[in-house]
Structure formats: structure tokens, C-alpha cells
Amino acid sequence: MLNASLAFPLLVIAVSFLPAVFQQMYPSNQLLIVLTWVDFWYGIVVLIELIGVLFALGEQDALDKLES
């Protein structure tokens, strides 16, 4: 479960560079501009999700240490 929780956001962020590269090659294409912005904001959302997962893992680890 941990691998999937970390891999998906990182994969989305890595793949989000593809539309950005094409948008730089064709700056006047409106479809690429919209796709790049949507992909960028979705990358921000999954980045926040990744931070939340890491925070929860740290919190759970701290609680496990207190119970021991």
C-alpha cells in the first residue's frame, strides 16, 4: 500500500512534464495550454496528497513508539 501511495503522485508529477514540453514547442496551441494547466494543478493536488501520506506515516510511527 505504501508503494502505491507514494508512486502514483510521483508518477503523475513526472508525466506532467510531457504536455509542458509540447506546449513549449507549440506555444499558440490552446488545447495544449489548457492541458498543461490542468495537468499542473492536478500535479499540485497529488503533491499535497503525497505530503499528507508522509505526514500520516510519521504520525503513526510516533504513536507506535509511544505505545511501546
C-alpha positions as CSV (number, residue, x, y, z in Angstrom):
1,M,0.0,0.0,0.0
2,L,2.8,2.4,0.8
3,N,4.5,1.9,-2.6
4,A,1.2,2.8,-4.4
5,S,0.6,5.8,-2.2
6,L,4.0,7.2,-3.0
7,A,4.4,6.0,-6.6
8,F,1.2,7.4,-8.0
9,P,1.8,11.1,-7.1
10,L,5.4,10.9,-8.2
11,L,4.4,9.3,-11.5
12,V,1.8,12.0,-12.1
13,I,4.3,14.7,-11.5
14,A,6.9,13.1,-13.8
15,V,4.3,12.6,-16.6
16,S,3.1,16.1,-16.2
17,F,6.3,17.3,-17.9
18,L,5.2,15.8,-21.2
19,P,2.4,18.3,-22.1
20,A,4.6,21.1,-20.8
21,V,7.4,20.2,-23.3
22,F,4.9,20.1,-26.2
23,Q,3.3,23.3,-25.0
24,Q,6.7,25.0,-25.2
25,M,7.2,23.7,-28.7
26,Y,3.7,24.9,-29.8
27,P,3.0,28.0,-27.7
28,S,-0.1,29.1,-29.6
29,N,-2.0,25.8,-29.3
30,Q,-4.9,26.5,-27.0
31,L,-5.6,22.8,-26.3
32,L,-2.0,22.3,-25.1
33,I,-2.2,25.4,-22.9
34,V,-5.4,24.1,-21.2
35,L,-4.0,20.5,-20.9
36,T,-0.8,21.8,-19.4
37,W,-2.6,24.0,-16.8
38,V,-5.0,21.1,-15.8
39,D,-2.1,18.7,-15.5
40,F,-0.1,21.2,-13.5
41,W,-2.9,21.8,-11.0
42,Y,-3.6,18.0,-10.8
43,G,0.1,17.6,-10.0
44,I,-0.2,20.1,-7.2
45,V,-3.2,18.2,-5.8
46,V,-1.4,14.9,-5.8
47,L,1.7,16.6,-4.3
48,I,-0.5,17.8,-1.4
49,E,-1.9,14.2,-1.1
50,L,1.7,12.9,-1.0
51,I,2.6,15.3,1.8
52,G,-0.5,14.1,3.7
53,V,0.5,10.5,3.3
54,L,4.0,11.2,4.6
55,F,2.7,13.2,7.5
56,A,0.3,10.4,8.4
57,L,3.1,7.8,8.3
58,G,5.3,10.0,10.6
59,E,2.4,10.5,13.0
60,Q,1.6,6.7,13.0
61,D,5.3,6.0,13.7
62,A,5.3,8.4,16.6
63,L,2.2,6.8,18.1
64,D,3.7,3.3,17.7
65,K,6.7,4.5,19.6
66,L,4.6,5.9,22.4
67,E,2.6,2.6,22.8
68,S,5.8,0.6,23.1
